[in-house]
Amino acid sequence: MPKRIFRKYLPKPDRLREHKALSFLGEVLADPNLWHINRRSLAGAAFIGVFTALLPIPLQMGLAALLAVRFHCNLPLSVVLVWISNPVTYVPIFYFTYRIGAWMLGMPPHTGEGITVAWFVEQLVPLWLGSVICAMVFGGLAYAAVKVAWRLAVVRSWNLRAHRRARVLR
């Protein structure tokens, strides 16, 4: 049952193989292990996708694809989850991660006066610190959520099967 749920919403392998942003992977995309739908593969892909989405870098999809290939996780889910950060959500996500980093470094909030290139470069430290911390935390939560959801779906499937058998035996 969990496989059907994920298979229904994930993009097809052929569609991702044709995507120009992933063309640099070439024949690697032919590996069937990248398309497996199982608990380990999907949980790892959830971590990779959310982790990569929260990093303030360009070409997040490419990095997610490389990590999915390296760690043998489900490639489509890794790439799809990167779109958590998109042009609409960049500002709130990275402002949040910046504030986390600034809080961890004990930096006071900026009032908006005296913005210079040097000030901007200085702000990259809390942005990156907050982004990496949030990426690890939220990636870990995504990993755990997939593991728990998969387990609950399997237990539900077992219970439904047991109820069906009990009805047949009556």
Order of alpha helices (4+ residues) and beta strands (2+ residues): alpha-alpha-alpha-alpha-alpha-alpha-alpha
